[in-house]
Amino acid sequence: MENKTIIFATSNPHKVQELNEIMKDSGLKFILPDKNFNPIEDGKTFLENSFCKARAAASCETRGYDLFLADDSGICVDYLNGEPGIQSARYEKTPELRIQKLLKNLEGITNRKAHFTCALTLCNKNEEIIFQTQGYCHGEIALEKSGTNGFGYDPIFLPEGFGGKSIADLNEDIKNTISHRARALQNLKENFKF
């Protein structure tokens, strides 16, 4: 397969790097959107917000690219009725404050089951949806932070099957296999032909 460039609708270079690592054998290359990228995330679900971002990337593109992929992801805690959910990135002002708030909201709670969700939307240059999917990583919220290899809520999320290690305790190769984003991307690879 010849390399195909896809705009990944984010302003976070770390996410683009992670995507390129996960998809390294796919023949696809992901790059940041045009500098005018400024999405309004007013959806009520992860899928709706991923579409908002993909559409925003398509609308500001000036370089001639024709495929735009966006994700919206977050952590959903059973005891908190799915919160922080689509508000995960806006739960508090900084990643550290978000972690502290979530741990405080679960103080004394034994049911700490949670999952990460990643919704992906692929759009064309006409801002039309051509593929959508979701991926999940199930586990629970730790009592305290652990590990340094990750970002966001990774230091307090214990994925199923890893003996109480947090996502941030795992190496990139393992993380890029089990993460919600990796699973959503696997769905994309298996069900959409570029």
C-alpha positions as a printed Julia matrix, in Angstrom:
194×3 Matrix{Float64}:
   0.0    0.0    0.0
   1.3    3.42  -0.89
   1.59   5.87   2.01
  -1.53   7.99   2.43
  -1.56  11.15   4.53
  -4.56  11.8    6.74
  -5.14  14.92   8.8
  -5.68  13.98  12.45
  -7.94  16.62  13.98
  -6.07  17.55  17.14
  -3.75  20.27  18.34
  -1.89  17.7   20.47
   1.33  16.52  18.75
   1.61  13.67  21.3
  -1.66  12.19  20.0
  -0.39  12.34  16.4
   2.84  10.63  17.47
   0.86   7.92  19.31
  -1.39   7.4   16.27
   1.57   7.06  13.9
   3.13   4.52  16.27
  -0.06   2.44  16.53
  -0.62   2.55  12.75
   3.05   2.24  11.7
   2.47  -0.8    9.45
  -0.76   0.44   7.88
   0.64   2.58   5.05
  -1.07   5.61   6.61
   0.62   8.73   7.92
  -1.09  11.22  10.23
  -0.27  14.92  10.49
  -1.65  17.89  12.41
  -4.38  20.03  10.84
  -3.96  23.51   9.4
  -3.01  26.19  11.92
  -6.55  27.65  11.85
  -7.98  24.45  13.4
 -10.29  25.51  16.25
 -13.18  23.08  16.76
 -16.28  23.79  18.81
 -17.06  20.59  20.69
 -20.77  20.94  21.37
 -21.8   17.31  20.89
 -23.55  15.29  23.58
 -21.63  12.06  22.86
 -18.06  11.05  22.06
 -19.1   10.27  18.46
 -20.76  13.68  18.0
 -17.68  15.48  19.36
 -15.33  13.47  17.12
 -17.43  14.56  14.15
 -17.24  18.22  15.29
 -13.43  17.99  15.25
 -13.16  16.15  11.91
 -15.51  18.66  10.29
 -13.51  21.59  11.73
 -10.25  20.15  10.34
 -11.83  19.71   6.89
 -13.26  23.24   6.9
  -9.88  24.91   7.57
  -7.72  22.72   5.28
  -5.78  24.69   2.65
  -3.12  22.13   1.63
  -5.25  19.84  -0.52
  -5.67  16.84   1.78
  -8.97  15.01   1.53
  -9.32  12.71   4.57
  -9.78  13.93   8.15
  -9.79  11.67  11.18
 -10.79  12.82  14.66
 -11.16  11.15  17.98
 -12.97  12.11  21.11
 -12.1   10.14  24.15
 -12.48  10.12  27.86
 -12.84   8.1   30.99
 -16.22   6.93  32.25
 -16.6    5.83  35.88
 -19.5    3.51  36.75
 -20.07   4.87  40.28
 -20.21   8.44  38.89
 -22.83   7.5   36.26
 -20.27   7.7   33.46
 -18.6   10.93  34.55
 -16.35  12.64  33.67
 -17.21  11.18  30.23
 -17.19  13.74  27.43
 -16.08  16.34  30.0
 -12.87  14.37  30.77
 -10.54  17.02  29.32
 -12.55  19.82  30.98
 -13.14  18.16  34.37
 -10.59  20.55  35.91
  -8.02  23.06  34.62
  -4.93  20.81  34.53
  -4.28  17.07  34.16
  -3.07  16.88  37.78
  -6.18  18.67  39.09
  -8.41  16.37  37.01
  -6.78  13.3   38.57
  -7.07  14.74  42.09
 -10.75  15.6   41.57
 -11.57  12.1   40.31
  -9.73  10.45  43.21
 -11.53  12.74  45.69
 -14.92  11.91  44.14
 -14.18   8.21  44.7
 -12.86   8.47  48.27
 -14.18   5.53  50.31
 -15.9    3.96  47.28
 -15.22   0.27  46.61
 -16.86   0.11  43.15
 -14.13   1.75  41.09
 -14.97   0.14  37.74
 -14.34   2.41  34.77
 -13.52   2.37  31.09
 -11.82   4.58  28.57
 -13.82   5.26  25.4
 -12.44   6.45  22.07
 -14.81   7.49  19.3
 -13.35   7.96  15.79
 -14.9    9.81  12.88
 -13.41   9.86   9.39
 -14.65  12.7    7.14
 -14.0   13.74   3.58
 -13.2   17.25   2.38
 -16.94  17.93   1.98
 -17.27  17.45   5.76
 -19.28  14.24   5.26
 -18.9   11.26   7.61
 -17.5    8.25   5.77
 -16.74   6.02   8.78
 -17.33   5.99  12.54
 -16.36   3.53  15.26
 -15.61   3.27  18.97
 -13.04   1.39  21.06
 -12.96   0.65  24.79
 -10.44  -0.27  27.48
 -12.03  -1.63  30.69
 -10.55  -1.55  34.16
 -10.83   0.44  37.36
  -9.61   3.58  39.07
  -6.6    3.14  41.36
  -6.4    4.53  44.89
  -3.35   6.59  43.94
  -1.17   7.52  40.98
   1.46   5.15  39.61
   3.82   5.22  36.63
   5.26   7.9   34.4
   4.63   6.56  30.89
   1.41   8.19  29.83
  -0.73  11.28  29.98
  -4.19  12.33  31.13
  -5.77   9.79  33.47
  -3.27   7.01  32.62
  -1.54   7.07  36.07
  -4.79   6.18  37.9
  -6.36   3.74  35.42
  -5.74   0.03  36.01
  -6.59  -1.94  32.86
  -8.01  -5.45  33.23
  -5.47  -8.27  33.11
  -2.31  -6.41  34.13
  -2.06  -7.26  37.81
  -2.93  -3.84  39.18
  -0.49  -1.91  37.0
  -1.67   1.45  35.69
  -1.61   2.36  32.01
   1.27   4.7   32.93
   3.21   1.69  34.32
   3.06  -0.12  30.97
   5.47   0.33  28.08
   4.34   2.0   24.85
   4.13  -1.28  22.91
   1.66  -2.79  25.36
  -0.29   0.45  25.73
  -0.56   0.8   21.96
  -2.15  -2.65  21.8
  -4.73  -2.43  24.6
  -5.71   1.24  24.67
  -9.17   2.47  23.71
  -7.58   4.43  20.86
  -5.69   1.37  19.6
  -8.9   -0.69  19.63
 -10.87   1.98  17.78
  -8.06   2.25  15.21
  -8.06  -1.53  14.81
 -11.78  -1.31  13.98
 -10.96   1.35  11.41
  -8.16  -0.75   9.86
 -10.36  -3.85   9.67
 -13.52  -2.21   8.36
 -12.46   0.69   6.14
 -10.4    0.33   2.97
  -8.27   3.36   2.15
